[in-house]
Amino acid sequence: MENTINQIKSAIGGISAVLVAAIGLLVIVSIVFGQAASMNVIGNITGLVDGFIGSGASLSSIVTLIIVLSVLNK
């Protein structure tokens, strides 16, 4: 049972690493190509962070932001 849980944790960690790397690559593509890039990654990230700490932010959204950042830093 413990082995299965470790395998699941490892798989989720690998998927998270790939997604974080893809976000970094998309930010660089967005900076280099500007409006020619098909996605506005920087605008989407700005909107996400603004939702956490913008004018309508609450204590729960700030706690959620801290949890998301701690998960991404692992």
Contacts in CASP RR format, 6 or more apart in sequence:
PFRMAT RR
TARGET T0000
AUTHOR 0000-0000-0000
METHOD contacts of the structure
MODEL  1
MENTINQIKSAIGGISAVLVAAIGLLVIVSIVFGQAASMNVIGNITGLVD
GFIGSGASLSSIVTLIIVLSVLNK
16 71 0 8 1.000
16 72 0 8 1.000
20 72 0 8 1.000
23 41 0 8 1.000
23 45 0 8 1.000
26 39 0 8 1.000
26 41 0 8 1.000
27 41 0 8 1.000
27 42 0 8 1.000
27 45 0 8 1.000
29 37 0 8 1.000
29 41 0 8 1.000
30 37 0 8 1.000
30 39 0 8 1.000
30 40 0 8 1.000
30 41 0 8 1.000
30 42 0 8 1.000
31 42 0 8 1.000
49 65 0 8 1.000
51 57 0 8 1.000
51 61 0 8 1.000
52 61 0 8 1.000
52 62 0 8 1.000
52 64 0 8 1.000
52 65 0 8 1.000
53 61 0 8 1.000
53 62 0 8 1.000
53 65 0 8 1.000
END
